[in-house]
């Protein structure tokens, strides 16, 4: 594989990560809207399934920022490597 091919593959990887981040952000927005609607329905409930669902939603929400950071780090590090390649 030539340097040019490596650079093209890395550029494609950055573009794919950027597109993936966009898909992820749209999914998060939809999940947040669904969570808000669910919380309105669940309000005041003490049912164990509702409690389990709330815990699952909290756990999912806790993964959003780490996942965004991984997308950002991937794009940043790959772009840095591309810069070093010239």
Biopython code that builds the backbone (N, CA, C, O; Angstrom):
import numpy as np
from Bio.PDB.StructureBuilder import StructureBuilder

atoms = [
    (1, "UNK", "N", (0.856, -1.171, 0.000)),
    (1, "UNK", "CA", (0.000, 0.000, 0.000)),
    (1, "UNK", "C", (0.901, 1.233, 0.000)),
    (1, "UNK", "O", (1.842, 1.326, 0.787)),
    (2, "UNK", "N", (0.604, 2.162, -0.879)),
    (2, "UNK", "CA", (1.397, 3.387, -0.976)),
    (2, "UNK", "C", (0.963, 4.391, 0.089)),
    (2, "UNK", "O", (-0.088, 4.236, 0.711)),
    (3, "UNK", "N", (1.779, 5.418, 0.291)),
    (3, "UNK", "CA", (1.434, 6.492, 1.230)),
    (3, "UNK", "C", (0.130, 7.159, 0.794)),
    (3, "UNK", "O", (-0.719, 7.478, 1.626)),
    (4, "UNK", "N", (-0.020, 7.364, -0.497)),
    (4, "UNK", "CA", (-1.247, 7.973, -1.001)),
    (4, "UNK", "C", (-2.478, 7.138, -0.679)),
    (4, "UNK", "O", (-3.532, 7.675, -0.336)),
    (5, "UNK", "N", (-2.337, 5.823, -0.791)),
    (5, "UNK", "CA", (-3.459, 4.932, -0.467)),
    (5, "UNK", "C", (-3.755, 4.943, 1.030)),
    (5, "UNK", "O", (-4.915, 4.903, 1.441)),
    (6, "UNK", "N", (-2.705, 4.996, 1.837)),
    (6, "UNK", "CA", (-2.887, 5.075, 3.292)),
    (6, "UNK", "C", (-3.610, 6.371, 3.645)),
    (6, "UNK", "O", (-4.547, 6.367, 4.442)),
    (7, "UNK", "N", (-3.175, 7.469, 3.053)),
    (7, "UNK", "CA", (-3.806, 8.756, 3.328)),
    (7, "UNK", "C", (-5.274, 8.752, 2.902)),
    (7, "UNK", "O", (-6.131, 9.282, 3.609)),
    (8, "UNK", "N", (-5.558, 8.154, 1.751)),
    (8, "UNK", "CA", (-6.948, 8.082, 1.279)),
    (8, "UNK", "C", (-7.795, 7.240, 2.238)),
    (8, "UNK", "O", (-8.935, 7.590, 2.544)),
    (9, "UNK", "N", (-7.229, 6.134, 2.705)),
    (9, "UNK", "CA", (-7.962, 5.273, 3.644)),
    (9, "UNK", "C", (-8.202, 5.993, 4.959)),
    (9, "UNK", "O", (-9.280, 5.876, 5.542)),
    (10, "UNK", "N", (-7.210, 6.737, 5.433)),
    (10, "UNK", "CA", (-7.373, 7.484, 6.685)),
    (10, "UNK", "C", (-8.395, 8.606, 6.527)),
    (10, "UNK", "O", (-9.193, 8.854, 7.430)),
    (11, "UNK", "N", (-8.370, 9.274, 5.398)),
    (11, "UNK", "CA", (-9.368, 10.326, 5.136)),
    (11, "UNK", "C", (-10.767, 9.734, 5.105)),
    (11, "UNK", "O", (-11.710, 10.321, 5.634)),
    (12, "UNK", "N", (-10.896, 8.573, 4.484)),
    (12, "UNK", "CA", (-12.194, 7.898, 4.450)),
    (12, "UNK", "C", (-12.631, 7.518, 5.866)),
    (12, "UNK", "O", (-13.815, 7.593, 6.194)),
    (13, "UNK", "N", (-11.679, 7.111, 6.698)),
    (13, "UNK", "CA", (-12.003, 6.753, 8.082)),
    (13, "UNK", "C", (-12.499, 7.971, 8.857)),
    (13, "UNK", "O", (-13.455, 7.867, 9.626)),
    (14, "UNK", "N", (-11.865, 9.112, 8.664)),
    (14, "UNK", "CA", (-12.310, 10.340, 9.331)),
    (14, "UNK", "C", (-13.722, 10.691, 8.869)),
    (14, "UNK", "O", (-14.574, 11.045, 9.684)),
    (15, "UNK", "N", (-13.968, 10.594, 7.567)),
    (15, "UNK", "CA", (-15.305, 10.895, 7.046)),
    (15, "UNK", "C", (-16.347, 9.927, 7.594)),
    (15, "UNK", "O", (-17.463, 10.328, 7.923)),
    (16, "UNK", "N", (-15.982, 8.659, 7.690)),
    (16, "UNK", "CA", (-16.910, 7.662, 8.241)),
    (16, "UNK", "C", (-17.198, 7.939, 9.708)),
    (16, "UNK", "O", (-18.337, 7.807, 10.155)),
    (17, "UNK", "N", (-16.163, 8.324, 10.463)),
    (17, "UNK", "CA", (-16.364, 8.647, 11.881)),
    (17, "UNK", "C", (-17.252, 9.875, 12.027)),
    (17, "UNK", "O", (-18.110, 9.923, 12.909)),
    (18, "UNK", "N", (-17.048, 10.865, 11.166)),
    (18, "UNK", "CA", (-17.875, 12.078, 11.209)),
    (18, "UNK", "C", (-19.341, 11.730, 10.907)),
    (18, "UNK", "O", (-20.254, 12.213, 11.577)),
    (19, "UNK", "N", (-19.546, 10.892, 9.899)),
    (19, "UNK", "CA", (-20.911, 10.465, 9.564)),
    (19, "UNK", "C", (-21.510, 9.651, 10.714)),
    (19, "UNK", "O", (-22.680, 9.821, 11.058)),
    (20, "UNK", "N", (-20.715, 8.780, 11.296)),
    (20, "UNK", "CA", (-21.183, 7.978, 12.428)),
    (20, "UNK", "C", (-21.566, 8.846, 13.607)),
    (20, "UNK", "O", (-22.553, 8.582, 14.293)),
    (21, "UNK", "N", (-20.787, 9.876, 13.836)),
    (21, "UNK", "CA", (-21.097, 10.798, 14.929)),
    (21, "UNK", "C", (-22.430, 11.505, 14.673)),
    (21, "UNK", "O", (-23.217, 11.716, 15.596)),
    (22, "UNK", "N", (-22.671, 11.865, 13.425)),
    (22, "UNK", "CA", (-23.946, 12.498, 13.084)),
    (22, "UNK", "C", (-25.120, 11.567, 13.322)),
    (22, "UNK", "O", (-26.147, 11.980, 13.860)),
    (23, "UNK", "N", (-24.971, 10.316, 12.924)),
    (23, "UNK", "CA", (-26.025, 9.318, 13.157)),
    (23, "UNK", "C", (-26.236, 9.139, 14.659)),
    (23, "UNK", "O", (-27.370, 9.089, 15.136)),
    (24, "UNK", "N", (-25.134, 9.042, 15.395)),
    (24, "UNK", "CA", (-25.219, 8.878, 16.844)),
    (24, "UNK", "C", (-25.942, 10.060, 17.478)),
    (24, "UNK", "O", (-26.824, 9.870, 18.315)),
    (25, "UNK", "N", (-25.576, 11.276, 17.085)),
    (25, "UNK", "CA", (-26.211, 12.465, 17.655)),
    (25, "UNK", "C", (-27.714, 12.500, 17.366)),
    (25, "UNK", "O", (-28.502, 12.889, 18.229)),
    (26, "UNK", "N", (-28.112, 12.095, 16.161)),
    (26, "UNK", "CA", (-29.548, 12.050, 15.848)),
    (26, "UNK", "C", (-30.254, 10.986, 16.682)),
    (26, "UNK", "O", (-31.374, 11.198, 17.147)),
    (27, "UNK", "N", (-29.601, 9.849, 16.870)),
    (27, "UNK", "CA", (-30.188, 8.784, 17.696)),
    (27, "UNK", "C", (-30.331, 9.244, 19.141)),
    (27, "UNK", "O", (-31.335, 8.954, 19.793)),
    (28, "UNK", "N", (-29.329, 9.959, 19.640)),
    (28, "UNK", "CA", (-29.394, 10.472, 21.015)),
    (28, "UNK", "C", (-30.558, 11.444, 21.152)),
    (28, "UNK", "O", (-31.292, 11.393, 22.139)),
    (29, "UNK", "N", (-30.732, 12.323, 20.180)),
    (29, "UNK", "CA", (-31.834, 13.293, 20.249)),
    (29, "UNK", "C", (-33.181, 12.570, 20.296)),
    (29, "UNK", "O", (-34.066, 12.945, 21.066)),
    (30, "UNK", "N", (-33.329, 11.539, 19.474)),
    (30, "UNK", "CA", (-34.586, 10.784, 19.474)),
    (30, "UNK", "C", (-34.763, 10.026, 20.791)),
    (30, "UNK", "O", (-35.868, 9.962, 21.329)),
    (31, "UNK", "N", (-33.686, 9.459, 21.303)),
    (31, "UNK", "CA", (-33.769, 8.730, 22.577)),
    (31, "UNK", "C", (-34.109, 9.674, 23.723)),
    (31, "UNK", "O", (-34.878, 9.313, 24.615)),
    (32, "UNK", "N", (-33.545, 10.881, 23.709)),
    (32, "UNK", "CA", (-33.855, 11.851, 24.756)),
    (32, "UNK", "C", (-35.333, 12.254, 24.709)),
    (32, "UNK", "O", (-35.980, 12.397, 25.746)),
    (33, "UNK", "N", (-35.852, 12.435, 23.497)),
    (33, "UNK", "CA", (-37.275, 12.780, 23.371)),
    (33, "UNK", "C", (-38.146, 11.626, 23.868)),
    (33, "UNK", "O", (-39.137, 11.852, 24.562)),
    (34, "UNK", "N", (-37.786, 10.404, 23.519)),
    (34, "UNK", "CA", (-38.550, 9.233, 23.972)),
    (34, "UNK", "C", (-38.453, 9.076, 25.485)),
    (34, "UNK", "O", (-39.426, 8.700, 26.139)),
    (35, "UNK", "N", (-37.285, 9.362, 26.037)),
    (35, "UNK", "CA", (-37.100, 9.266, 27.488)),
    (35, "UNK", "C", (-37.968, 10.286, 28.208)),
    (35, "UNK", "O", (-38.576, 9.976, 29.233)),
    (36, "UNK", "N", (-38.027, 11.488, 27.682)),
    (36, "UNK", "CA", (-38.879, 12.525, 28.275)),
    (36, "UNK", "C", (-40.344, 12.088, 28.259)),
    (36, "UNK", "O", (-41.065, 12.260, 29.242)),
    (37, "UNK", "N", (-40.773, 11.521, 27.130)),
    (37, "UNK", "CA", (-42.150, 11.045, 27.034)),
    (37, "UNK", "C", (-42.396, 9.890, 28.006)),
    (37, "UNK", "O", (-43.444, 9.823, 28.649)),
    (38, "UNK", "N", (-41.432, 8.989, 28.107)),
    (38, "UNK", "CA", (-41.571, 7.850, 29.023)),
    (38, "UNK", "C", (-41.645, 8.319, 30.468)),
    (38, "UNK", "O", (-42.449, 7.813, 31.250)),
    (39, "UNK", "N", (-40.808, 9.283, 30.818)),
    (39, "UNK", "CA", (-40.831, 9.802, 32.186)),
    (39, "UNK", "C", (-42.187, 10.402, 32.526)),
    (39, "UNK", "O", (-42.649, 10.287, 33.661)),
    (40, "UNK", "N", (-42.826, 11.039, 31.556)),
    (40, "UNK", "CA", (-44.164, 11.590, 31.798)),
    (40, "UNK", "C", (-45.159, 10.469, 32.073)),
    (40, "UNK", "O", (-46.037, 10.609, 32.925)),
    (41, "UNK", "N", (-45.024, 9.374, 31.364)),
    (41, "UNK", "CA", (-45.917, 8.230, 31.560)),
    (41, "UNK", "C", (-45.612, 7.533, 32.883)),
    (41, "UNK", "O", (-46.523, 7.115, 33.598)),
    (42, "UNK", "N", (-44.326, 7.412, 33.202)),
    (42, "UNK", "CA", (-43.903, 6.694, 34.405)),
    (42, "UNK", "C", (-44.109, 7.484, 35.693)),
    (42, "UNK", "O", (-44.050, 6.913, 36.782)),
    (43, "UNK", "N", (-44.347, 8.778, 35.585)),
    (43, "UNK", "CA", (-44.382, 9.658, 36.747)),
    (43, "UNK", "C", (-45.219, 9.054, 37.886)),
    (43, "UNK", "O", (-46.392, 8.717, 37.722)),
    (44, "UNK", "N", (-44.572, 8.936, 39.020)),
    (44, "UNK", "CA", (-45.252, 8.466, 40.209)),
    (44, "UNK", "C", (-45.338, 6.955, 40.351)),
    (44, "UNK", "O", (-45.782, 6.453, 41.384)),
    (45, "UNK", "N", (-44.925, 6.235, 39.338)),
    (45, "UNK", "CA", (-45.022, 4.777, 39.389)),
    (45, "UNK", "C", (-43.910, 4.187, 40.253)),
    (45, "UNK", "O", (-42.772, 4.656, 40.237)),
    (46, "UNK", "N", (-44.263, 3.158, 40.997)),
    (46, "UNK", "CA", (-43.279, 2.448, 41.811)),
    (46, "UNK", "C", (-43.141, 0.989, 41.352)),
    (46, "UNK", "O", (-42.526, 0.171, 42.036)),
    (47, "UNK", "N", (-43.711, 0.681, 40.203)),
    (47, "UNK", "CA", (-43.656, -0.679, 39.669)),
    (47, "UNK", "C", (-42.202, -1.057, 39.395)),
    (47, "UNK", "O", (-41.422, -0.237, 38.910)),
    (48, "UNK", "N", (-41.846, -2.294, 39.705)),
    (48, "UNK", "CA", (-40.441, -2.702, 39.557)),
    (48, "UNK", "C", (-39.962, -2.658, 38.109)),
    (48, "UNK", "O", (-38.786, -2.389, 37.864)),
    (49, "UNK", "N", (-40.838, -2.914, 37.155)),
    (49, "UNK", "CA", (-40.438, -2.819, 35.739)),
    (49, "UNK", "C", (-40.142, -1.369, 35.356)),
    (49, "UNK", "O", (-39.230, -1.103, 34.573)),
    (50, "UNK", "N", (-40.902, -0.450, 35.903)),
    (50, "UNK", "CA", (-40.654, 0.968, 35.653)),
    (50, "UNK", "C", (-39.316, 1.362, 36.264)),
    (50, "UNK", "O", (-38.539, 2.089, 35.643)),
    (51, "UNK", "N", (-39.044, 0.891, 37.466)),
    (51, "UNK", "CA", (-37.759, 1.190, 38.109)),
    (51, "UNK", "C", (-36.596, 0.618, 37.297)),
    (51, "UNK", "O", (-35.567, 1.273, 37.133)),
    (52, "UNK", "N", (-36.761, -0.589, 36.797)),
    (52, "UNK", "CA", (-35.709, -1.206, 35.975)),
    (52, "UNK", "C", (-35.505, -0.427, 34.677)),
    (52, "UNK", "O", (-34.376, -0.255, 34.217)),
    (53, "UNK", "N", (-36.599, 0.036, 34.099)),
    (53, "UNK", "CA", (-36.514, 0.829, 32.873)),
    (53, "UNK", "C", (-35.805, 2.150, 33.137)),
    (53, "UNK", "O", (-34.970, 2.584, 32.343)),
    (54, "UNK", "N", (-36.137, 2.779, 34.245)),
    (54, "UNK", "CA", (-35.458, 4.037, 34.610)),
    (54, "UNK", "C", (-33.956, 3.811, 34.771)),
    (54, "UNK", "O", (-33.149, 4.616, 34.306)),
    (55, "UNK", "N", (-33.589, 2.728, 35.422)),
    (55, "UNK", "CA", (-32.158, 2.422, 35.605)),
    (55, "UNK", "C", (-31.477, 2.199, 34.265)),
    (55, "UNK", "O", (-30.349, 2.647, 34.064)),
    (56, "UNK", "N", (-32.142, 1.516, 33.352)),
    (56, "UNK", "CA", (-31.573, 1.277, 32.025)),
    (56, "UNK", "C", (-31.398, 2.591, 31.261)),
    (56, "UNK", "O", (-30.403, 2.784, 30.563)),
    (57, "UNK", "N", (-32.368, 3.484, 31.399)),
    (57, "UNK", "CA", (-32.269, 4.784, 30.731)),
    (57, "UNK", "C", (-31.126, 5.617, 31.303)),
    (57, "UNK", "O", (-30.412, 6.292, 30.561)),
    (58, "UNK", "N", (-30.956, 5.570, 32.611)),
    (58, "UNK", "CA", (-29.850, 6.292, 33.248)),
    (58, "UNK", "C", (-28.510, 5.720, 32.770)),
    (58, "UNK", "O", (-27.582, 6.471, 32.470)),
    (59, "UNK", "N", (-28.416, 4.406, 32.703)),
    (59, "UNK", "CA", (-27.176, 3.763, 32.247)),
    (59, "UNK", "C", (-26.881, 4.133, 30.794)),
    (59, "UNK", "O", (-25.734, 4.407, 30.441)),
    (60, "UNK", "N", (-27.904, 4.143, 29.962)),
    (60, "UNK", "CA", (-27.712, 4.513, 28.554)),
    (60, "UNK", "C", (-27.276, 5.971, 28.433)),
    (60, "UNK", "O", (-26.380, 6.296, 27.654)),
    (61, "UNK", "N", (-27.913, 6.844, 29.205)),
    (61, "UNK", "CA", (-27.561, 8.271, 29.178)),
    (61, "UNK", "C", (-26.107, 8.484, 29.602)),
    (61, "UNK", "O", (-25.434, 9.377, 29.088)),
    (62, "UNK", "N", (-25.626, 7.671, 30.531)),
    (62, "UNK", "CA", (-24.248, 7.804, 31.019)),
    (62, "UNK", "C", (-23.228, 7.441, 29.944)),
    (62, "UNK", "O", (-22.062, 7.820, 30.055)),
    (63, "UNK", "N", (-23.636, 6.724, 28.921)),
    (63, "UNK", "CA", (-22.711, 6.331, 27.851)),
    (63, "UNK", "C", (-22.621, 7.353, 26.723)),
    (63, "UNK", "O", (-21.747, 7.241, 25.863)),
    (64, "UNK", "N", (-23.497, 8.334, 26.711)),
    (64, "UNK", "CA", (-23.545, 9.288, 25.605)),
    (64, "UNK", "C", (-22.251, 10.092, 25.494)),
    (64, "UNK", "O", (-21.625, 10.097, 24.435)),
    (65, "UNK", "N", (-21.843, 10.762, 26.549)),
    (65, "UNK", "CA", (-20.646, 11.606, 26.466)),
    (65, "UNK", "C", (-19.369, 10.800, 26.215)),
    (65, "UNK", "O", (-18.551, 11.215, 25.394)),
    (66, "UNK", "N", (-19.168, 9.665, 26.888)),
    (66, "UNK", "CA", (-17.979, 8.872, 26.564)),
    (66, "UNK", "C", (-17.944, 8.448, 25.083)),
    (66, "UNK", "O", (-16.880, 8.412, 24.465)),
    (67, "UNK", "N", (-19.094, 8.137, 24.539)),
    (67, "UNK", "CA", (-19.141, 7.745, 23.129)),
    (67, "UNK", "C", (-18.815, 8.934, 22.237)),
    (67, "UNK", "O", (-18.081, 8.792, 21.260)),
    (68, "UNK", "N", (-19.351, 10.097, 22.562)),
    (68, "UNK", "CA", (-19.004, 11.305, 21.787)),
    (68, "UNK", "C", (-17.504, 11.579, 21.858)),
    (68, "UNK", "O", (-16.885, 11.933, 20.855)),
    (69, "UNK", "N", (-16.925, 11.415, 23.042)),
    (69, "UNK", "CA", (-15.478, 11.635, 23.184)),
    (69, "UNK", "C", (-14.684, 10.648, 22.336)),
    (69, "UNK", "O", (-13.652, 11.008, 21.770)),
    (70, "UNK", "N", (-15.159, 9.399, 22.245)),
    (70, "UNK", "CA", (-14.461, 8.412, 21.416)),
    (70, "UNK", "C", (-14.508, 8.803, 19.943)),
    (70, "UNK", "O", (-13.506, 8.684, 19.239)),
    (71, "UNK", "N", (-15.663, 9.266, 19.473)),
    (71, "UNK", "CA", (-15.753, 9.744, 18.085)),
    (71, "UNK", "C", (-14.773, 10.898, 17.868)),
    (71, "UNK", "O", (-14.007, 10.899, 16.904)),
    (72, "UNK", "N", (-14.804, 11.883, 18.775)),
    (72, "UNK", "CA", (-13.915, 13.045, 18.645)),
    (72, "UNK", "C", (-12.451, 12.630, 18.657)),
    (72, "UNK", "O", (-11.664, 13.101, 17.836)),
    (73, "UNK", "N", (-12.084, 11.756, 19.579)),
    (73, "UNK", "CA", (-10.688, 11.314, 19.682)),
    (73, "UNK", "C", (-10.248, 10.569, 18.428)),
    (73, "UNK", "O", (-9.126, 10.749, 17.955)),
    (74, "UNK", "N", (-11.121, 9.742, 17.898)),
    (74, "UNK", "CA", (-10.795, 9.001, 16.681)),
    (74, "UNK", "C", (-10.521, 9.959, 15.531)),
    (74, "UNK", "O", (-9.527, 9.818, 14.819)),
    (75, "UNK", "N", (-11.399, 10.925, 15.355)),
    (75, "UNK", "CA", (-11.213, 11.881, 14.261)),
    (75, "UNK", "C", (-9.967, 12.723, 14.478)),
    (75, "UNK", "O", (-9.204, 12.957, 13.541)),
    (76, "UNK", "N", (-9.753, 13.178, 15.701)),
    (76, "UNK", "CA", (-8.598, 14.030, 16.003)),
    (76, "UNK", "C", (-7.279, 13.283, 15.786)),
    (76, "UNK", "O", (-6.371, 13.791, 15.128)),
    (77, "UNK", "N", (-7.187, 12.090, 16.338)),
    (77, "UNK", "CA", (-5.937, 11.340, 16.222)),
    (77, "UNK", "C", (-5.649, 10.921, 14.785)),
    (77, "UNK", "O", (-4.498, 10.930, 14.348)),
    (78, "UNK", "N", (-6.683, 10.560, 14.066)),
    (78, "UNK", "CA", (-6.487, 10.180, 12.669)),
    (78, "UNK", "C", (-6.061, 11.391, 11.847)),
    (78, "UNK", "O", (-5.181, 11.284, 10.992)),
    (79, "UNK", "N", (-6.678, 12.540, 12.099)),
    (79, "UNK", "CA", (-6.295, 13.770, 11.395)),
    (79, "UNK", "C", (-4.851, 14.155, 11.718)),
    (79, "UNK", "O", (-4.113, 14.595, 10.836)),
    (80, "UNK", "N", (-4.447, 13.990, 12.981)),
    (80, "UNK", "CA", (-3.054, 14.265, 13.363)),
    (80, "UNK", "C", (-2.090, 13.361, 12.597)),
    (80, "UNK", "O", (-1.061, 13.815, 12.096)),
    (81, "UNK", "N", (-2.430, 12.098, 12.515)),
    (81, "UNK", "CA", (-1.586, 11.143, 11.796)),
    (81, "UNK", "C", (-1.496, 11.510, 10.322)),
    (81, "UNK", "O", (-0.424, 11.430, 9.721)),
    (82, "UNK", "N", (-2.620, 11.913, 9.740)),
    (82, "UNK", "CA", (-2.611, 12.355, 8.342)),
    (82, "UNK", "C", (-1.685, 13.549, 8.156)),
    (82, "UNK", "O", (-0.946, 13.623, 7.174)),
    (83, "UNK", "N", (-1.727, 14.474, 9.093)),
    (83, "UNK", "CA", (-0.851, 15.641, 9.035)),
    (83, "UNK", "C", (0.616, 15.236, 9.067)),
    (83, "UNK", "O", (1.438, 15.771, 8.323)),
    (84, "UNK", "N", (0.933, 14.285, 9.937)),
    (84, "UNK", "CA", (2.324, 13.806, 10.025)),
    (84, "UNK", "C", (2.787, 13.130, 8.739)),
    (84, "UNK", "O", (3.961, 13.199, 8.376)),
    (85, "UNK", "N", (1.855, 12.480, 8.060)),
    (85, "UNK", "CA", (2.218, 11.820, 6.801)),
    (85, "UNK", "C", (2.506, 12.826, 5.685)),
    (85, "UNK", "O", (3.171, 12.518, 4.695)),
    (86, "UNK", "N", (1.978, 14.045, 5.882)),
    (86, "UNK", "CA", (2.260, 15.102, 4.916)),
    (86, "UNK", "C", (1.294, 15.218, 3.841)),
    (86, "UNK", "O", (1.438, 16.078, 2.972)),
]
sb = StructureBuilder()
sb.init_structure("model")
sb.init_model(0)
sb.init_chain("A")
sb.init_seg("    ")
for serial, (resi, resn, name, xyz) in enumerate(atoms, 1):
    if name == "N":
        sb.init_residue(resn, " ", resi, " ")
    sb.init_atom(name, np.array(xyz, "f"), 0.0, 1.0, " ", f" {name:<3s}", serial, name[0])
structure = sb.get_structure()
